[in-house]
Amino acid sequence: MDEKVKFIAAVCDGSVSITSLCETFGISRKTGYKWLNRYRQEG
């Protein structure tokens, strides 16, 4: 599974904060929110 898809799935699960997920995935918060916003806009 693509890293972005895993990240979005984890965000949608809602059990962990976005900040913690970004640390886990080794990405910046800016990137995490960019991925999330893109998912919300484009699906």
Phi and psi in degrees as a GROMACS rama.xvg file:
@    title "Ramachandran Plot"
@    xaxis  label "Phi"
@    yaxis  label "Psi"
@TYPE xy
-62.707  145.04  ASP-2
-57.8744  -40.0132  GLU-3
-63.746  -41.5568  LYS-4
-63.9994  -42.7612  VAL-5
-62.0099  -42.351  LYS-6
-61.9137  -49.1442  PHE-7
-62.1562  -41.1404  ILE-8
-61.3235  -41.3323  ALA-9
-67.5104  -38.515  ALA-10
-63.8395  -45.2346  VAL-11
-64.8256  -28.9631  CYS-12
-61.6619  -36.1756  ASP-13
77.7115  5.45856  GLY-14
-87.3612  -12.272  SER-15
-131.889  145.335  VAL-16
-69.7728  155.812  SER-17
-62.3935  -38.298  ILE-18
-59.6135  -46.0572  THR-19
-63.7351  -41.3077  SER-20
-63.4559  -40.5195  LEU-21
-61.1052  -41.8027  CYS-22
-62.8892  -43.466  GLU-23
-62.0611  -41.8567  THR-24
-84.6889  -6.42977  PHE-25
70.9841  35.2138  GLY-26
-123.83  161.907  ILE-27
-76.7115  159.832  SER-28
-61.7324  -36.9093  ARG-29
-58.113  -45.7948  LYS-30
-65.1757  -42.7595  THR-31
-58.7924  -45.625  GLY-32
-69.9892  -32.3526  TYR-33
-63.2587  -46.1303  LYS-34
-60.6279  -43.9493  TRP-35
-64.9424  -45.4903  LEU-36
-64.34  -39.0731  ASN-37
-63.7551  -41.3743  ARG-38
-61.7239  -43.788  TYR-39
-65.5399  -34.2518  ARG-40
-80.817  -40.0366  GLN-41
-109.865  -15.1215  GLU-42
